[in-house]
Amino acid sequence: MTIEKDCLAVLAEDLGPAAKTFLERQCRLHLRKDPATLEKADIDELTKWCTTEIQIALGAQIAENVKKGLLALK
């Protein structure tokens, strides 16, 4: 699987069908890249932004679950 698909799998656990749009937004706004070009080196930065945004919208527990899942992809 690609890093993009791995990230989507983690995000979909808590975000459901919104995971794809969320990932695209985080990648384009904060990493300045297309999700298809994600590399393992991007995971720390992506995790930081995803965690921040999810904590604001859905709470600390869900953000922590996503953080753990994304960091496990390294």
VEXRO-732472 format. One record per residue: y negated, x negated, z negated of N, C-alpha, C in turn; residue number from 1. Coordinates in steps of 0.1 Angstrom, whole numbers. Last residue first. Layout:
REM VEXRO-732472
nv: Y&nu: X&nw: Z&cav: Y&cau: X&caw: Z&cv: Y&cu: X&cw: Z&num: NUM
...
//
This chain:
REM VEXRO-732472
nv: -50&nu: -54&nw: -104&cav: -54&cau: -68&caw: -102&cv: -42&cu: -77&cw: -101&num: 74
nv: -44&nu: -29&nw: -112&cav: -42&cau: -32&caw: -98&cv: -45&cu: -47&cw: -95&num: 73
nv: -52&nu: -24&nw: -138&cav: -38&cau: -28&caw: -136&cv: -35&cu: -32&cw: -121&num: 72
nv: -78&nu: -15&nw: -135&cav: -76&cau: -29&caw: -138&cv: -61&cu: -34&cw: -137&num: 71
nv: -72&nu: 12&nw: -129&cav: -78&cau: 3&caw: -119&cv: -76&cu: -12&cw: -122&num: 70
nv: -61&nu: 21&nw: -154&cav: -54&cau: 22&caw: -141&cv: -59&cu: 13&cw: -130&num: 69
nv: -82&nu: 16&nw: -172&cav: -69&cau: 9&caw: -174&cv: -61&cu: 9&cw: -161&num: 68
nv: -102&nu: 33&nw: -161&cav: -104&cau: 18&caw: -162&cv: -91&cu: 11&cw: -163&num: 67
nv: -91&nu: 58&nw: -164&cav: -93&cau: 53&caw: -150&cv: -95&cu: 37&cw: -151&num: 66
nv: -90&nu: 59&nw: -192&cav: -78&cau: 61&caw: -184&cv: -80&cu: 55&cw: -170&num: 65
nv: -118&nu: 58&nw: -197&cav: -109&cau: 47&caw: -202&cv: -96&cu: 48&cw: -194&num: 64
nv: -127&nu: 82&nw: -186&cav: -132&cau: 69&caw: -180&cv: -123&cu: 58&cw: -185&num: 63
nv: -114&nu: 100&nw: -203&cav: -110&cau: 99&caw: -188&cv: -115&cu: 86&cw: -182&num: 62
nv: -128&nu: 93&nw: -226&cav: -114&cau: 92&caw: -226&cv: -109&cu: 91&cw: -211&num: 61
nv: -156&nu: 98&nw: -221&cav: -151&cau: 85&caw: -224&cv: -136&cu: 83&cw: -222&num: 60
nv: -165&nu: 121&nw: -195&cav: -162&cau: 117&caw: -208&cv: -155&cu: 104&cw: -209&num: 59
nv: -174&nu: 130&nw: -170&cav: -162&cau: 136&caw: -175&cv: -158&cu: 131&cw: -189&num: 58
nv: -199&nu: 118&nw: -163&cav: -195&cau: 132&caw: -158&cv: -184&cu: 138&cw: -166&num: 57
nv: -200&nu: 94&nw: -177&cav: -212&cau: 103&caw: -177&cv: -207&cu: 117&cw: -173&num: 56
nv: -176&nu: 83&nw: -170&cav: -179&cau: 85&caw: -184&cv: -191&cu: 95&cw: -185&num: 55
nv: -178&nu: 80&nw: -143&cav: -168&cau: 90&caw: -148&cv: -171&cu: 93&cw: -163&num: 54
nv: -197&nu: 59&nw: -140&cav: -200&cau: 73&caw: -135&cv: -190&cu: 83&cw: -141&num: 53
nv: -184&nu: 38&nw: -154&cav: -197&cau: 43&caw: -158&cv: -200&cu: 57&cw: -153&num: 52
nv: -160&nu: 35&nw: -140&cav: -160&cau: 38&caw: -154&cv: -173&cu: 44&cw: -158&num: 51
nv: -170&nu: 28&nw: -114&cav: -162&cau: 40&caw: -116&cv: -162&cu: 44&cw: -131&num: 50
nv: -182&nu: 3&nw: -121&cav: -190&cau: 14&caw: -116&cv: -183&cu: 28&cw: -117&num: 49
nv: -161&nu: -13&nw: -130&cav: -173&cau: -11&caw: -138&cv: -181&cu: 1&cw: -134&num: 48
nv: -143&nu: -12&nw: -108&cav: -139&cau: -6&caw: -121&cv: -152&cu: -3&cw: -130&num: 47
nv: -157&nu: -27&nw: -90&cav: -154&cau: -12&caw: -87&cv: -151&cu: -5&cw: -100&num: 46
nv: -156&nu: -52&nw: -102&cav: -169&cau: -45&caw: -100&cv: -167&cu: -30&cw: -97&num: 45
nv: -128&nu: -56&nw: -103&cav: -136&cau: -56&caw: -115&cv: -149&cu: -49&cw: -113&num: 44
nv: -120&nu: -54&nw: -75&cav: -115&cau: -45&caw: -85&cv: -124&cu: -45&cw: -98&num: 43
nv: -125&nu: -73&nw: -56&cav: -135&cau: -62&caw: -58&cv: -132&cu: -53&cw: -70&num: 42
nv: -103&nu: -89&nw: -53&cav: -115&cau: -95&caw: -59&cv: -126&cu: -84&cw: -62&num: 41
nv: -86&nu: -73&nw: -38&cav: -84&cau: -74&caw: -53&cv: -96&cu: -80&cw: -60&num: 40
nv: -107&nu: -54&nw: -16&cav: -98&cau: -65&caw: -19&cv: -96&cu: -66&cw: -34&num: 39
nv: -116&nu: -29&nw: 8&cav: -114&cau: -34&caw: -6&cv: -104&cu: -45&cw: -7&num: 38
nv: -119&nu: -18&nw: 33&cav: -120&cau: -33&caw: 32&cv: -119&cu: -38&cw: 18&num: 37
nv: -119&nu: 9&nw: 30&cav: -107&cau: 3&caw: 37&cv: -107&cu: -12&cw: 36&num: 36
nv: -144&nu: 15&nw: 19&cav: -132&cau: 14&caw: 10&cv: -120&cu: 8&cw: 17&num: 35
nv: -170&nu: -6&nw: 30&cav: -161&cau: 5&caw: 33&cv: -148&cu: 4&cw: 24&num: 34
nv: -196&nu: -17&nw: 8&cav: -185&cau: -19&caw: 18&cv: -177&cu: -6&cw: 20&num: 33
nv: -213&nu: -20&nw: -14&cav: -218&cau: -21&caw: 0&cv: -207&cu: -25&cw: 10&num: 32
nv: -208&nu: -14&nw: -40&cav: -202&cau: -26&caw: -34&cv: -206&cu: -29&cw: -20&num: 31
nv: -224&nu: 9&nw: -44&cav: -224&cau: -3&caw: -53&cv: -218&cu: -15&cw: -48&num: 30
nv: -222&nu: 27&nw: -22&cav: -235&cau: 25&caw: -30&cv: -235&cu: 12&cw: -38&num: 29
nv: -196&nu: 24&nw: -11&cav: -208&cau: 23&caw: -3&cv: -221&cu: 20&cw: -11&num: 28
nv: -179&nu: 27&nw: -34&cav: -178&cau: 15&caw: -25&cv: -191&cu: 13&cw: -17&num: 27
nv: -187&nu: 52&nw: -44&cav: -188&cau: 40&caw: -52&cv: -188&cu: 27&cw: -44&num: 26
nv: -181&nu: 69&nw: -22&cav: -194&cau: 68&caw: -27&cv: -196&cu: 55&cw: -35&num: 25
nv: -153&nu: 65&nw: -19&cav: -162&cau: 62&caw: -8&cv: -176&cu: 60&cw: -13&num: 24
nv: -145&nu: 76&nw: -44&cav: -142&cau: 62&caw: -41&cv: -152&cu: 57&cw: -30&num: 23
nv: -153&nu: 103&nw: -41&cav: -158&cau: 95&caw: -52&cv: -157&cu: 80&cw: -49&num: 22
nv: -137&nu: 111&nw: -20&cav: -152&cau: 111&caw: -19&cv: -158&cu: 102&cw: -29&num: 21
nv: -112&nu: 108&nw: -32&cav: -115&cau: 101&caw: -20&cv: -131&cu: 100&cw: -18&num: 20
nv: -112&nu: 125&nw: -55&cav: -110&cau: 110&caw: -56&cv: -115&cu: 103&cw: -44&num: 19
nv: -112&nu: 152&nw: -54&cav: -125&cau: 146&caw: -53&cv: -124&cu: 130&cw: -53&num: 18
nv: -86&nu: 161&nw: -58&cav: -90&cau: 159&caw: -44&cv: -104&cu: 153&cw: -43&num: 17
nv: -85&nu: 144&nw: -90&cav: -78&cau: 153&caw: -80&cv: -84&cu: 150&cw: -66&num: 16
nv: -93&nu: 128&nw: -110&cav: -103&cau: 135&caw: -102&cv: -98&cu: 144&cw: -91&num: 15
nv: -70&nu: 118&nw: -123&cav: -81&cau: 125&caw: -131&cv: -91&cu: 132&cw: -123&num: 14
nv: -54&nu: 109&nw: -102&cav: -48&cau: 114&caw: -114&cv: -58&cu: 122&cw: -123&num: 13
nv: -71&nu: 98&nw: -83&cav: -66&cau: 111&caw: -81&cv: -59&cu: 117&cw: -93&num: 12
nv: -74&nu: 71&nw: -91&cav: -85&cau: 81&caw: -93&cv: -80&cu: 95&cw: -92&num: 11
nv: -49&nu: 60&nw: -84&cav: -54&cau: 60&caw: -98&cv: -64&cu: 71&cw: -100&num: 10
nv: -49&nu: 65&nw: -57&cav: -38&cau: 70&caw: -65&cv: -43&cu: 71&cw: -79&num: 9
nv: -71&nu: 50&nw: -49&cav: -71&cau: 65&caw: -47&cv: -61&cu: 71&cw: -56&num: 8
nv: -62&nu: 24&nw: -53&cav: -74&cau: 30&caw: -61&cv: -74&cu: 45&cw: -60&num: 7
nv: -42&nu: 23&nw: -34&cav: -39&cau: 22&caw: -48&cv: -50&cu: 27&cw: -57&num: 6
nv: -57&nu: 26&nw: -11&cav: -47&cau: 37&caw: -14&cv: -43&cu: 36&cw: -29&num: 5
nv: -72&nu: 2&nw: -12&cav: -79&cau: 15&caw: -11&cv: -69&cu: 26&cw: -16&num: 4
nv: -53&nu: -17&nw: -11&cav: -60&cau: -16&caw: -23&cv: -67&cu: -2&cw: -24&num: 3
nv: -23&nu: -3&nw: 5&cav: -36&cau: -11&caw: 5&cv: -43&cu: -9&cw: -8&num: 2
nv: 12&nu: -8&nw: 0&cav: 0&cau: 0&caw: 0&cv: -13&cu: -9&cw: 0&num: 1
//
